[in-house]
Amino acid sequence: MLPTMDTMMIVPVSLHREEKGNVLPLMAILFLLIGFVLGISLTTILYGEETPATDIPESNVSNIIINGSSGEIYENLYNLVFDSVVSVRAEGEINGNQFISGGSGFLYDAEGYIVTNQHVVESADSVEVYFSNGVVMDAEITGTDVYSDIAVLKVDEVPCDETCQPYPLPMANSSRINPAQMVMAIGTPFGLEGSVTHGIVSATGRTMSTTNGFSIPNVIQTDAPLNPGNSGGPLIDLSGKVIGVNRARSGDNLGFAIPSNKARMVADAIIEKGEYDHSWIGIQMLPVSPRAADFMDLNEEAARGVMVVVVVEGGPAEEAGLKSAEEVKINDEIIFINGDIIVGVDGVEVYNSDQIIAYISEKQPGDEIELEYYRDGEKMTTQLELGSRPE
């Protein structure tokens, strides 16, 4: 650090007659030195405090908001969001049998809308929501979406007092979530309200199959323990934002969450019009198998493409003229051959079904896409208008 004028030491110069010849050079050096120090000091005064701060990346917001040891970080985060997480209790009847089910949810906006999983309230005749201060509110089911497993509930009033101060949890941009990012889950596993677990994002871009034959794309995988009852609760990053809606499944250190971007799109549509329209291409597909590639003598690009196995009658793919595969048995193995092989969507190369599902999920019914595909060894393109996924 350069000395300031208060701390700089100036060596006195003797002006004896016999040293007169050295006075001017010494004085010149001295004034140069003083001028240099003054310049540095003045620059610091004028500009040092006004240097514009760089923008803090969103991923580092937690370092500013929550400081301390790992234990303190999770404790502070828990206290920050705890009141915004609720327990959900649903009652109904299936085939003449009464049932009671439970799950979790979180406050989505200031109007009293609450997000949870569709399967938590499926077939429910009545739903109750339990807040952290013990207040129980009747909730109406605003709407549900089985394909994304998202449901929206509505309470007439959000209780708020000295013991409970819930606020709508902000939704993160789940496309920016990365593996190894630390996360926390809050919910009601096995009926134990306000339970918290933590871990990391194990992977992103997973595709989760559902019982209705469709898949949920871009699912977040986490090692934060999720058990029955955690479903519908938030998976939260260290800045206090929701990155996903937990969907509990059995498995050691293997939990999944519906990404916040999808949850937000579905919830907003349900609040606005009671439902969410999923785009639909109208095919069943599988990656080209090595045996099918050999049998059809495919080139390298086609061999790593996606085979159209079934074209749904009356669907968008049929209208676009796509061709389904033939099922044959070779050496006691069933394979699909001679169907159109998709290798690109809107100029983006694809080599598995999950990529196509994820891409289509970001589109709306009525949107047009361009498919690149191989048929009988020839590369072709076609325009396809997406439809609405049938019930």
Salt bridges, closest charged atoms under 4 A:
GLU58 OE1 - ARG176 NH1 2.94
GLU58 OE2 - LYS241 NZ 3.40
GLU91 OE2 - ARG89 NH1 2.39
GLU128 OE1 - ARG89 NH1 3.93
ASP145 OD2 - HIS278 NE2 2.65
ASP149 OD2 - HIS119 ND1 2.76
ASP149 OD2 - ARG247 NE 2.58
ASP277 OD2 - LYS273 NZ 3.52
GLU300 OE2 - ARG304 NH1 3.61
GLU301 OE2 - LYS379 NZ 3.09
GLU333 OE1 - ARG291 NH1 3.29
ASP340 OD1 - ARG375 NE 2.76
GLU349 OE2 - ARG304 NE 2.83
GLU372 OE1 - LYS379 NZ 3.59
